[in-house]
Amino acid sequence: METEHNKSIIIFDGACNLCNGVVGWLLKFAPIGLFECIAFQSPKGQHILKEYGKPTDRLDTVMLIDNQELHTHSDGFLKIISKIPKWKAVAALLAFIPRIIRDFIYNTASRNRLRWFGASSSCTINI
């Protein structure tokens, strides 16, 4: 899926406080125009999930679509932060941690994110 300005697309859970916090952080620190953040609950988010053969009733990972390539879990998160100039070094260091360990930590946080951080009644971006 290509966006109008060929931005990298981030699909996130608009009802998750952790996800909204990360998106807010990205909007503050990422270069303008780098990402298009889309809540999976939005019509556009639903369309993209269907296009990539993903469930439309839940989202268990952030999704980064970059040059029509899908990145998820810890790899997707690292790819996102590696695109932010001040965070490239952090992403490079975290990439040295084996994926099985990174994904275990990521999946644990993902499973518990609503319990630990709560649900939001509003999304960081307009749906």
C-alpha positions in Angstrom: 0.0 0.0 0.0 1.4 3.3 -1.0 0.5 6.6 0.8 0.0 9.9 -1.0 3.5 11.0 0.0 5.2 7.6 0.1 5.5 7.8 3.9 6.1 4.7 6.0 2.8 3.6 7.5 2.5 2.6 11.2 -0.6 0.7 12.2 -1.3 0.8 15.9 -4.1 0.2 18.5 -5.8 3.5 18.9 -7.5 2.3 22.1 -4.2 1.4 23.9 -2.6 4.0 26.2 0.9 2.6 25.6 0.4 2.6 21.8 -1.0 6.2 21.9 1.9 7.2 24.0 4.4 5.8 21.5 2.6 7.5 18.6 2.6 10.8 20.5 6.4 10.4 21.1 6.9 9.6 17.4 4.9 12.7 16.3 7.1 14.8 18.6 10.5 13.3 17.7 10.3 11.9 14.1 11.0 14.1 11.2 7.8 15.7 9.8 6.3 13.6 7.0 8.3 10.4 7.8 5.4 8.3 9.2 1.7 8.1 8.6 0.2 6.7 11.8 -3.1 4.9 11.4 -5.3 3.3 14.1 -6.2 -0.2 13.2 -9.8 0.6 14.2 -10.1 3.3 11.5 -11.5 2.4 8.0 -8.1 2.9 6.5 -6.5 0.7 9.2 -9.1 -2.0 8.5 -8.5 -1.8 4.8 -4.7 -2.2 5.3 -5.2 -5.2 7.7 -7.4 -6.9 5.1 -4.9 -6.2 2.4 -2.1 -7.9 4.3 -4.3 -10.8 5.5 -4.3 -9.8 9.1 -7.2 -10.1 11.6 -9.4 -6.9 11.7 -10.8 -7.5 15.2 -7.5 -7.1 17.2 -3.9 -6.0 16.8 -1.2 -7.8 18.8 1.7 -6.0 17.3 2.6 -2.6 15.8 2.9 -2.9 12.0 5.3 -0.9 9.9 4.7 -0.9 6.2 7.8 0.5 4.5 8.3 0.2 0.8 5.3 -2.2 0.7 7.2 -4.5 3.1 5.5 -5.5 6.4 7.6 -5.4 9.6 6.1 -6.5 13.0 6.9 -7.2 16.6 10.4 -6.1 17.8 11.8 -5.9 14.2 9.0 -3.5 13.3 9.6 -1.4 16.4 13.4 -1.3 15.8 12.9 -0.3 12.2 10.6 2.5 13.3 13.0 4.0 15.8 16.0 3.5 13.5 14.3 6.0 11.1 14.5 8.7 13.7 18.0 10.2 13.4 18.7 10.7 17.1 17.6 7.1 17.9 19.5 5.2 15.2 22.3 4.2 17.6 19.8 2.9 20.1 18.1 0.8 17.5 21.4 -0.5 16.3 22.4 -1.5 19.9 19.0 -3.2 20.5 19.3 -5.1 17.3 22.3 -7.0 18.8 19.9 -8.6 21.2 18.7 -11.9 19.6 15.3 -11.7 18.1 13.9 -14.5 20.2 14.6 -12.5 23.3 13.4 -9.2 21.8 10.2 -10.8 20.7 9.6 -12.5 24.0 9.8 -9.1 25.8 7.8 -7.4 23.0 5.1 -10.1 23.1 4.9 -10.0 26.9 4.3 -6.2 26.8 1.9 -6.6 24.0 -0.2 -9.2 25.8 -0.3 -7.1 29.0 -0.4 -3.6 27.6 -4.1 -2.9 28.3 -3.8 -4.3 31.9 -0.5 -2.4 32.6 -1.2 0.9 30.8 -5.0 0.9 30.4 -7.3 1.6 27.5 -8.0 5.0 26.1 -11.3 6.5 25.2 -9.7 8.7 22.6 -6.9 8.1 20.0 -3.7 10.2 19.7 -4.7 10.9 16.1 -8.1 11.4 14.6 -9.6 8.1 13.3 
